[in-house]
């Protein structure tokens, strides 16, 4: 019976826990573009924060999208209600990740192009804090000592936790907790745990709660302090709530509204959530828009704009019609993006034609944006993941840069770049991240 019990436990643990997938070796990344990505991150932090404070811009940018995309529309109505009632909390906490790929054309030049900026549940800051030691050890074992010494230190978990800690401190109650709002079944729990451990080092109490917990045991007192299961909440750190399926009932939406109305610091708050949408990304690429947010800083505008890929509207009208025709004529040159996060949502190649042919005469097309497809040069590596064969593959990589900011009223208390993430996938896959089971964790080896 003991033997049977041990066998059952092994099966249980095998299905419950596995290692995070990673590359066998670090991937070469040009030093110049890596440093470019780090240097622009604090400007992206400022940009996101400025957008979140500009309700007129958000309303104009998202007008066509919220008319046809129910999920974005529902978020926007919460945003409007908060504006009408007045924000309860002047402390703003942002934990962002800006993602890039290298556009490497036949002329041999490499340019850094942004895929997207994640303002909601920007993940893998915890696990990417551990990958440098993994690749250092592998390279040493492979007799590549010089390369092992070139693996960069990287600890985004500490930087992310530092910003959360600052927001908690400004809230001003030692008894109040940082609440991680998490999914019912969490595949990426250890990534989040590293940030929790950093908070525990600072004696900051944390709780992990689900939407159901907030629905059933959440309340606001007369001062709009948020309590969940009798515990005051200083910071709500959303690791759940960025996809329509995260809101299965009306009670879930009511819980989101209650948290937004509360005195707790939200990461992100509803305005910052909307600032990270694909439609806002496309509108920012229009001539003159960045200048609105940085009127006296042409160098900042230049730094940010240099990372933009071509982005095109699908709004009804001549400009949107031109975009449709362009995409149908050369679908392999573009990516069609809906207003969704989490990986695996983008549309490529012949599927672009199928989708656009069905909506090209309808306002439904405004739920998407079109972006130039980026063409990185593949490199060979081995992807190590559970139950997959170990083989050499042609691989493509995506660089993410973590940024944090804390603002209290009009005063910026913190604005930092706190680390990086490299994800690599087989070139046979067009879309999908680590959580989607396609990409794996990696480290940049600067060249």
N, C-alpha and C positions, 0 to 999 in steps of 0.2 A: 504493500500500500504506500509506503514512503517513496519507493521508486516511481510508482505511478503518479504520486503527487508532484514529485520533482519534474517529471516529464511534462505534466500539465502546466507547471509554472513556466518551464522553458518555452512552451508553445505560446502561453499567455504573454510573456515578456517580449517574445519575438514579434508578436502582432502589435504590441503596445509601444515599444520603444525601438528605434533604430538610429544609426548614426546619420548625421546630416551629410548629404552627398557632396563630394569635392573632387577637384582635379588632382591627378597624380603629381603634376609639376605646376609651378606658377607660370603665368602667361606673360610674355614680353609686352610692355606698354611703353610707347615713346614718352620720355620724361617731360618734354615740353607741353604736351597736351594734358598730361596728368596734373602738372602744376597749374595749368590754365583752369582746369576744372576746380581745383581747390581754391584758387584765387577769386573766382567769380561767385563762390557760394554765399558769402555774407551779403553780396548785392542781391542775390536771389531771395535770401531771407527778408531783406528790407522790402523787396518788391512784393512778395506775398503778403507781408504785413500791411503795406500801403493799400493793396487791392482790397484786403478784408475791411479796411476802414472807409472804403469808397462805395457806398450803397448805390449811387447813381451809375457808376461804371459797371458794377455787377448786374444791375437790372438791365442796362442796355446791352451788355455783352451776352447775357443769357436769355434775352427775350424770346428769340426764335426757338431755342432749345427747350425751355420750360413749357412751351406751348405743345410740344409733341412727345417729350420724354417725361413720363409720369414720375419716375424716381427723382430726377433733378428738380422737377416741379414741386414735389412734396417737400424736398429740402429747402427750396427757395421760399415756400410759404412759411416754414418755421422761421427762416431768416427774417422775413417781413414782420412776423408777429413779435419777434424779439426787438426789432427796431421800434415797433409801435409802442411796446411796453417800456422800452429803455433797458439797456444792458445793465445787469445786476453787478457785474464784476469788471473792474478796470484792468485787472491783470490778464495778460495774454501770453500764452505759452505755445511756441511753435517748434515742432520736431519734424524737419523736412528731409527729403532725400531727392536730389536732382540726378536723373539718370541720363547717360550719354553712350553713344557709340562712335567709333572712328570711321569717318567717311574716307575711304582710301581708293582713289580713282587710278586709272591707268597711267596718269602723269607722275605717279609716285608720291604725291603730296597727301598728307593726312590732316584732316580737320575734325575738330570736336563738335559733334552735333547732339543737341538735347533730344531725348526721346520724350520725356515728361518730367514733371516735378510732382512728387508725392507729398501731400500735406496731411495725409490721414494714414495712420498705422504704418509708417515707413519702417519696414522690417529689416532683419538681419544685421542690425547694429550689434546685437549680442554675440551671435555666432561668428561674425567677421572679426570680432575682437580676439578670437581664439585661433583662427586659421593661420596667422603668421608662424606660430610655433609648430604647427603641423608641417608646413612646407619647409621650414628650417630643418626639422628633423629628417624629412624625406631626402632633402638635398645632401645633408651630411652623410646619410646612409648610402647615397648614390655616388659619394666621392666628389661632390661638387661644392666644396667648402666655401669657395669665393662667392658663389651665387647665394649660398645660404646666408651669408653675412650681408647681402644686399636686399634681403626681404625687409620691408619697411615695418616699423612698429605701427600698430593700429589699434585703437581702443575706443571705438565709438560708443560702446556701452557706458563707459565712464562719463563721456561728454553729454550723452543724452540724459543720464541720471543727474548730472550736475545742473542741467536746466530745469528738470522736474523738481529737484531739491530747492532751487531758487524760488520757483513759483510756490511751492509748499511753505517755504520760509516767509514769503511776502503775505501769504494768506493769514498767517499769524496765530495759528492754534496748534499747539504741540500734540493735542489729543486727536486732531483730525487726520484722516488717512489719505494716502494716494490710492485711488481705486482704479485698478486695471479692468476695463470692461472687455470681457473676452467671450469667445464663442463657446457654445455648448461642448463641442468636441474640438480640442485645440491641438493641431498637428505640430505647431511651431512653438510649443510652450517653453523650450529651453532658451530660445532666442530672447523671450521676454524675461525669463528668470534672471539672466545676467544683469538686466537693468534693475530688477528687484533687489538683487544681492548688493548692488552698488548703493541703493537707497538704504538698505539695512545697515550698511557700514556707517551711514550717517545718522543712524537711530531714527529713521523716518518710517513710520508704520505703513504697511501696504495691505490691501485686500484685493482678491480676485473675485469679480462678480459678473454675472451674466445679465442680459436684458431681462430675463424672467425674474431675477432677484430684485432688480430695480422696480419692475412692474408690481411685484407682490409686496415688497418690503421697503420701498422708497417713498420719501415724503419731503416736503418743504415746510419749514417753520415760518413764523410771521416775518422773520428777517431774510427769508429765502435761502437759509442754510439748507444744504442737502443732507439728508440722513438716509442711510441704507442699512436695514437690520439694526437700527439703533445707533449706528456709528456715523459721526459727522464726516463728510467727505470734503477734503481741501482741494484735491485735483482729480478730475476724471480723465484718465488716459485711455482714449478710445483705441482698442485693438480689434474692434468689431463695430460694424455699422456702415461700411462703405459700399455694400452691394444690396440690391433689392431684396434678395433672399434673407438678408439679416433682419428684415422687418416682416415677419410672417403674419402679424396680427395688428389690429388697430392699437392694442395695448402697448405694443412695441414702439409705435410712433409716439404715443402719449408719454412713454418713458423718455424717449429722446427729447421731446419738448420740455419735460420737467427738468431734465439735466441742463438744457440750454438756458432755462429761465432761472436756474439756481445761482447762488453766490459762489459755487465751486468754480475753480479755474478749469476750463475745458481745453483739451488738447486732441484735436483742434476744436475751436468753437465753430458754430455753423457757418459764419462768414468765411473763415479760413478754409473750411471744407469746400465751399463753393469756389474759392479762389484757385483751388487745385484742379478744377475740371478741364477737360480737353478743349471745350469751347473757349474758355478764358485764355488758354495757351495759344489758340489760333488767333484770337483777337489781338493779343499782345504783339504778334508778328506784323501787324499792319503798320504802315509808315506813320510815324508821329505819335504812336500810342505810348511807347516807353518814355518818350520825352515828357509826357504828362506826369509821370511819376518821379522823374528825375530831371526837372526843368533846368537846373543849373549844373548838371553833372554829365556833360557829353562823353567823358571817358567811361563812366559807368554804363551808359547806354551802349556805347561801342562794345564793351566787354560782354554784356549780356547778349546783344544782337549777334555777335560773332558766333554764338553757340546755337542759334536758331537754324533748324532745317526749314525747307519750304513748307508753309502751312496755308491751307486754302479753305475758304468758306463754302458751304453747300446751302446757304440761305437762298430762299426764292428770289429770283432776279437775274439780271444779266451776268453778274459775277459768279453766282452759284451755277448758272447754266454752263458757263465757260469751264468751271471746275469739273462738272459732270462729263462734259465732252472730252476734256483732257484725260480724265481717268479711264473712260471707256476706250479711248484710242491707244493708251499705253498702260494697262493695269499693272504690269510688272514693275513699273517705276514708282509706284505709290503704295501707301498703307491707308486703309479706311478705318477710322477709329470711332467707336461709339463712346458715350459718356459713362464708361465703366472702369473700375479698378480691379486689381487682383490678378492680372495676367490671363492670357488665353482668350482675350476678347477681340483682338484686332483681326482685320480681314485683309487677305492678300490675293494677288493674281486674278485668276478667272472668277473667284468668288466675289471680287469687287464688282465685276460686270453683272453677275447674277443679282447682287443686292441693289446696285444702282439702277438697273433696268426695271426693277420692281417699284422703285420709289422716285425715279427721276422727275416725274410730273407731280409729285406729292410733297406736302410740307413735311412728311416723315423723314425726308432726306436731311432735314436740319438737325436731326438727332446725332448726326455724324460730322466729323471733320476729315479732311484729306491731308496727308502729309507725304512729303518726298520720302521714298525708301532710301535708307542709308546703306552704303555698300562697304562693309568692313572686309579686310583681307583675312581669310581663314588661316588658322595655325593648327598644327597637330598636337593633340594631347590625349590623355586617357581620362575618361569620366568614371569616377568610382561611386556607384550607388547600389543600394541593396538589391540583390537578386538580378543584377544586370551583368552581362559578360564584360570582362576587362579587355578592351580593344582600343586601338589607336583610331581616333576620329578626326575629321576636319571640324574645327571648332570656331565659334564666334563669341566674342565677349562684350559685356556691357558694364560700364563703370558707373557706380553710384557714389555720390558725395553727400555726407550727412551734415546738415546745418541746424543750429538751434538758436532761438531767440526768446527773450522774455521782455515784455514791455509792461510798464505800470503807468496807466494814463498816457501821457505824451512822452514819458521818459523811457528810452531804451536801456534796460538794465544789463542785457547780455545779447551779443550777436556774434556767434562763432561758427567756424567750420571745425567739426569734431572727429572727422575720420572718413573712411572710404569703404566701398564694397565692390568687389569684382565678381561677376557671375558669368559663367561660361556654359555654352550649350553646343550640341552638335549642329552643324550647318544645315542638316536636313530639316530642322525645326524652324519655322518662321517666327513663332510667338510662344510665350510662356516663360515663367520664372521658376525659381527654386520651389516655391510653395505649390506651383502647378505641376511639379514633377518633371520638368523639362531641363532647366538649368541647374548647375551645381556651383558650390562656393569655390572661390579662386583667390589668388593673390597677384597683384601686379609686380612684375620684375622689370624695373625701369631700365630702359635702354636709350 
